């Protein structure tokens, strides 16, 4: 009887240790598990209401975003601030075809809201990296 009881106690201890380890495998608010953005880019001066947007999830990078890994890496380096993504020095055409970019969601548990209007898509991508590169394959 003592052997059975010792076996049960051992099994319960092992089970109790396994459950917190499984729960701990999740992510805290400090991790990217709470990082997602709904992104829209509209051409012209106003945002299209019909445009559903693109979901970017980080951890693991995914969602509907074609360049999720690069966008998540750039956001991580900028601590979730789109405006702090390093600007690329690119020769963009001097064509006025305004685009408005909007991001709303969470970065590591913190609410994020970003909006910016740029003279064209080239300038948008040079200023925001891969985050709003939604139309490129």
N, C-alpha and C positions, 0 to 999 in steps of 0.2 A: 504494500500500500504506500509506503514511503517513497518507493521508486516511482510509482505512478504520479504521486503528488509532486515530487521533484521534477519529473518530466513535464507536468502541466505548468508548474511555476516557470521553468526554463522556457517553455513555449510562449507563455504570456509575456515574459520579459523580452524575448526576441521580437514578438509581435508588437509590443509597445515601443520598442526601439525603431522598428521598421516604419511604423505609421508616421511619426514626426519627420523621419528622413524623407518620406514621400511628400509630405506636406511642405517641407522645406525646399523641395526641388522647384517650387514655384518662384515667383519673383516679387520682391518688395517694390514699393513705390520708387525706390532708388534705382531699380533695374529698368531696362528698356521694355519690360513686359507691359507696362502701362503707356507705351509710346505708340500713338497712331495719329494720323492726320487725314482729314478729308480735304483733297486738293481740287481746285477748279482754276482753269485758265480760260478767260473769254477774250475774244477778239473784238475790237471796237471799244467804245467807252463804257459799256454796261455789261454786267454779268448776265448770262442767259439763265433764265429760270428753268428752262427745259434741260439744261446740262446737269447731269447727275453728279459728276465729279469722279475722282479717282481716289480710292482708299490706299493709303500707305501705312503698312504696319512694320514695326521694327521689333525684332526678337521673336522669332527669326524674321529677317526682312521678307516682306511679301505683300499681300493684298493685290490690288489690280495694277500696281505700279510696275512698269516695264524695267525700270532701273532701280528697284527697291534697295539692293545692297549698297550701291553707290550713294543713293539719297540718304539712307540711314547712317552711313559712315560720315557723310558731310554734316548731317544734323548732330551726330554724336560729338564731332570735333567742335561744333559751334554751340554745344550744350542746349540744343533744341531751338536756338534763335536763328531763324532763317536769315535775318538781316546781318548776322555775324559770319555767314559762310564766306570764305575768302573769294574775292572777285577774280575771275579769269580775265586776262588781258587778251581780248580777241578783237580783230578788225571786223566790226559789224557794219552792214550796209547802212547808209544814211537814209533809210526808207522809213517814213512815218506810217506805221501800221500798228497802232496801240493795242497792247494786251494788258489785261488785268489779272493778276494772280491772287488767289485767296487760299489760305490754309486755316483750318480750325480743327482742334483736337486736344490731345494731351501728349506731353513729353515727360516721361518718368514721373507721372502723377500730377504734373503741373499743367494747368490750362494754357493752351497756345492759341493765339489769334494773330494772323499776319495777312496784310493786304498791301499790294503795291501795283502801280501802273507803270509800264515801261514802253518806250517808243516802238519796240518790235520784239519778236520772239528771240532773236539773237542776243539782244541786250538783257532780256529776262534770264536766259540761260547763263549768260556771263556773270550775272549778279547773284543768281540763286542756285547755281550748280545743277545737279541732277534732280533736285527736288521737284521742279515744275517742268522737267523734260518729259512731258506726257505724250506728245504726238510723235516722237521719234521712235524708230524701231530699234 
